[in-house]
């Protein structure tokens, strides 16, 4: 398990490097959604990350206020108290 500080350090590293990421969103009882894109905004205090999908140019504002994090070499997973799981992987 990783802290939110460690997770947001990773988000900042990916943003500064313009790293292309695959975001998989698993909602409880739903079909997984997958997006390819980049992090375009970060608010450390509010624990919010902005993600821009490359293909559609749609953006998502993702709140991690109630999340627990797992870090791997090239990936980050976040599980919310609602059971939703978000996984960011370097491409």
N, C-alpha and C positions, 0 to 999 in steps of 0.2 A: 504494500500500500504506500502511496506517495502523498505528500502534502499538497495543498493547493498552490503553495509557493513554488514547489518543484514543477508542478504541472504548468503554471503560468510562465515560469522560466523557459520551458520547452516551447510554449506558444510564442513567446517573444523571439526565441531563436528561429523558429520557422518563419515568422513574419519578416524579420530582418533579412533572412536569406531568400525570401519569396519562394519558399519550398512548396512544390505542388503536392497536395495531399488527397488521399481518398478518405472521405468521411462516410462511415456506415452508421445509420441510425436505426436502432432496434427498439420499437415501442412495445410495451406489454400487449401481447395478443395481436400485433400488427405485422405487416409485411416489411422486411428490411428495405430501407431506402439507401441508395448509394449516390454520392456526389463526388466529383473531382473538382478541386479548386484550391484557393489560397486563403489564408487568414489575412484580413485587411484592417481589422481594428481590435484593440484589446483595452478593457477597463479592469485593471487589477482590483480596484476597490469594490466594484460592483460584481466582480467575478463573472464578467461577460466577455465573450469572444464573438467577433463578426467574421463570418465565413462567406466567401464569394464563390459561387459555382461557375466554373469557366464556360461550360457549354451554354447555359441558359442566362448567364449574367445575373441570376437571382442571388440575393444575399439573405443569410439567416443570422439572427442575433441569438446566440446560445448562452443561456445563463447556467452557471455551474455552482450556484450558491449552496445547493444541498447535495453535491456530488462527492463521491469518493473516487480516487484516481489510482490507476495502475500505469507504470511507465515501463517501456521496453526500449531496446536500442533505437528503433526507428518507428515506434508507435506509442500512442497514449490512449488509454481507455478511461471512460468516466461513467460511473453508474449513479443514477439519481435515486432518491428515496422512493420514487414512484415505480422503480423497476426498469426505467428506460436506460438503455446503454448506448453510448456514443463512442465510436472508435475512429481515431485519426491515424492514418498510416502514410509514411513517406512513399512517394512513387518513384 
